Amino acid sequence: MKILVYGSGVIGSYLAHVLCTAGNDVTMLARGRWKEKLEEQGLNIRHHLQHKTTLDHPRVIGDINEDDTYDAVFAVMPYHRINAILEPLARVRSPLVILVGNNMSPAAMQDSILEKSVCDKQVLFGFQATAGKRDHDKGMLICERAGAGAMDIGGLHSLPEKEVRDKLTGLFARTGYKLRWQPDMESYLICHLAAILPIGFLAYACQGDLTASTGKQRKFMRMASREAYAMLKAQGIPILPENDDRYYEPGVRGSLMQFLYFIMAKNKTIGDLVACEHCRNACEEMEMLNTAFEKIISRSPDFPMPNWRRLKGLMPDWETVRRQYADKVH
């Protein structure tokens, strides 16, 4: 199958690697210095937990060629940059466009793509739990992931037809990579912020280094997420993935989440790859996601969220965060 991966960060690059491994004809869209590295050296990924390095050679382009056709397009861009590629995605000739990543405007983005599309398209949304960073000097990506990887994927408020699900599942055949079909990706993406924003608050409070966090602060982090999930449920927003909120409640799952926080804090490499590197390099995205989530919170002004407010109060204001990390963005 002929696939375009629009975006060459950690998530897009790992996705391209898996699609290459499955035997697809993969094209990556990249720009600038990283495009040159990909053309010169190929897609070089160091898989941190797996202790291995892989090298793939997808085709690399810098812009959309409107004569090219693809069986599917995966657009992997930070939330604060994705609006800039909606028009190119509308121009690309493919029946499937999957927007991968944090997104608090999925309905508007879907409408924008479909309104200007040059062909019949279906827009889906996905989230891949992959983290890491670029090593520009070595021309290598360092990737942090669990197992072979997975993507939660679905339509705005529905599952795709079986034919579409089978087609996309086939793209990852024999790789171990899983597609987890979700019935309401708009709700999924909202729920995801209940989990990740408290991590960002604490990372910024600790000057981008979770090893400086205390056990008490990490407990605030889990309790803040618990409050956020409860607030969403009170508003009638489905919790997706189903029962994900139980990882923030008392019990075995809650203890597991607290232990994962402990690992992130005690192992600087893991903490950086999983959370802090993204917070340092995508503070604009984190601020936009926070602003969007605060609008949801404002619909329940009397809902008690003391741990959320306490944790967020530990970090600097967003203007200070932007100044602090402006020179680190690459």
N, C-alpha and C positions, 0 to 999 in steps of 0.2 A: 504494500500500500504506500502511496505517496503522501508524506506528512510534512507540514510546516510547523516548526516550533518558533514562534515569534517572541524572542527574548532569550538572552544567553546568560542570565544570572545562575545562581546555584540551582534553583528549582527547575528552570527551563533546561539547564544543561544535564541534570540528572534524568529528566524526562526524555531528552534527546538520546542519552546513552541507552536507556531501557528500550526505546523504540528501535534504535540501531541493533541492539542485541537480538530483538525479535525478528530482524531481517527486513524491516521496512526501509523504503527509500526516503531518508530523512534530510530535510533542509532546515538550517538554522538561520534566523535573521539576527544579525548582530551589527554593531557599529563601533567606530573608533578603534582604539588600541586593542580592545579585546577581539574585534573582528580580525585584525591582523594576526593576533596570536593563534586564533582558531585556524586561519588559512595556512599559517606557517607550520604549526605543530600538531594540529588536530585537536580534538576534544579530550583533554587530559584531566582525569579526575582521580584524586586520592580519596578513597573511602575509609574514613578514620576508624570507625569501629570494626570494620571488616579487615583492616590491615592489608589492603590491596590497592593497586593502581590500575586504571583502565585507560585505553586509548581508542577513540573512535574517529572516523573521518567522514562526518556528514558534509553535504554541500553547504557552503556558507554564502549568504547574500547580504547586501546592505539595504536594499529597498525591495518593495513589492514589484514584481513584473506581472502586469495584468494579463499577459498571455499564458502564464503558468496556471495549471490547475492542480488541486490537491484533494485527496480523499477526506482529509480533516486538518484543521488548524488549531493548535494549542497556543493561545496567547498568554504569556506568562510575564506580567509586568506589575510593579508596585502600584497600589491603589492611586497614589497621587500622580501617576504618569499615564494611566491607562486611557484616560479620555483622549490623549493625543494620538492614539493608534486606532480609534474607533472607525474613522473614515478609511484608512488603509484596510482594515478588516472587512469593511463593507465592499471594498473593491476586489478583494481576493476571491478567486473562483474556487469555491469549495462548498459542499452542502452542509458542512458542520464546522462551527466555530465554538471552541470551548475556552471560556475566560477562566484562567486559573489563578487563584490567590484571594487575598482579602478584598472585599468589595461591599460597600454599603450603598451602592446605587445600581444594583443589577438590573432592575426593571428599565430604568432610563437608558442604560447602556445597551440592553437588548433592543429596545425601540430604535435607538440611534443607528445601530448596525443594520437592522432589518429595513428601516426606512430608506436607506441609501444603497442597499445591496444590489450588485450587478447580476445576481442570480438567486434562485431559491435557496434559503439557508435556514438552518436550525441553530439556535444559540443555546448552549449549555454552560453550566458553571461548575468549577471543580476546585478542590483544595488538596494540595499534596503536602504532607508533613515531612518536608525535607529542609535541612538547614545547613549552614556552612559559610564559607567565605572564598573570595578569590585571592590567589597569590599571584600578583601581577608579575613579579620578578621571575618566577618559575614558569609562568604561563599555565598555571594549574589551578583547578578548583579543589577545595577541601570540603568534602561532603559528610554530613552527619545524618544518619538515617537508621531506622530500625528495620531489620529484615531486608526484603527485596523492595520495599516501598509500597505505597498504596495511594489511591486518590478517592476522596469522597466526591461524587459527581451526580448531577441530575439537572432537571429543568428548573425554571424559576419557581413553579409551584406544582410540578408533576414529574413523574418518571417518563423518560423517553420511551418510545415504542420498542418492542422487543427486537425488531430488526436493527434499530440503531444501537441498542445495548449490545447485541451480538457482534456487530461490526466493530465497535470500540473495544470490546473485550478481546476480539481477535487480534487487535494491534499489539497486544502484550503477551501473546501466546508463548508459553514455555519460558517465561522470564521469572515467574513467581510474583510479579507485580499484580496487585489486586485493585479492581474497581469496586468501590462500595457505593451502591446506588441509593441516593437519598431522594425522598419524595417532595422536598421543599427546600431548595438551596438558599432561598432568601432567608428563611428562618435559620438554617444552618450557619450562614455567614454572620448573622447577628449573634447567635449563641457563641460562636468562636471568639468573639471579642470579650465575652464574659470570662473566658479562660486566659486570653493572652494580655489584655490590658493591665491587669494587676502585676504581671511579670515585668511589663515595661515600666510601670510606676516605680517598682522597687529597683530595677536596673538603673533608672535615672537617679533615684535617690542615693544609690551607691556609686555614683560617678562612673556608670557603665561597667561595674565589676561586682558581680553577685557574690564573690568571695568575701566582700566586706559586709554582707548582710548578716543579721542575727537570726537565731531561731525564732524569736518573738516576731520579727518582721516577716519571716516566711510564713508564720501562722496567720498573720494579718492577710497575707497574699491569698492563701486558700480560703479564708473566711470572706474576703472581698469577693472572690469569684462565686462563693456560695450565695451571698446576698444578691449578686447580679443575676444568677440563674433563677433565684426565687422571684425577683422582680419581673423577669421576662415571663415566667409561668403565670404570675398574677395578671399580666397583660394579655394572656391567652396566646402567647407565642410558643409554638411547639419546640420542645427541647430536642435538638438533633446534633450529633447522633443520639438516638434514643437512650435515655438514662445516663447521658454523659454528666449530668449534674451530680450524680451519686459519687463521683470522684472527689467532690468537695464537701461531702457530708461526713459525719462520724461513721466509723466502721472500717472494714478492710480496704475498700476502695479509697477512702479518704486517707488512710494511713499510707497507702501506696503512693498517692499523689504527694503527700508530705515528704516521703522518702525521695521521690524524684526531684523535688525542690532541693533537698539536702545534697543530692549528687551534683546538681547544677551549681550549687554554692561552693562545694568542697573541691570540685575538679574544675579548675579554671578553663581548661581547654574545652571541656564539654559545655560549661556555662557560656563561654564565648560563642561557640559554634551554634548552640541551640537558641540562645536568646540575645546576648549582649552585642554581638557583632551586628545583628539586624537593628537593634535599638540605636546603635551608634551611627549606622549608615543610612537608616531610613526614618530619622526622627520626624521628617515632614509627613510621611505616611502615618506614623503612630499618632501624631497630633490630629490629623484629619479623621482617623478612626475614632479617637477619643471624642472629638467634637460631635461626630455622628452618633456615638453611643450616648453621649450626654443628652442629646435630643430625645432619645428613647427614655432615658431616666426621667427627664422632665415631664413625661406623661404620667408619672406616678410620684408627684412631689412629696407625698406623705409616706412613701414606702421607706422603712428604716434601712439605711446602708451605712452604718457608722464605721465599719472596717474599711469599706471602699473609700470613704472620705478621709479616714485617718491615713491610709496608705498613700493615697494620692497627695495628701498634704505634706508628705515627706520629701517629695521630689521638687526640683526648682520649677519655676513657671516655664511655659513652653518657649518663650522668647529666649530665655537663658539657655535652655536645652539646644535650641537651634544654633545659637552663637557658639556654644561649647563644642558641637560636633560638626560645624560647617566645614572645617578643613579636613575632616576625616571621610567625607563623602567621596566615593569613587565609583 
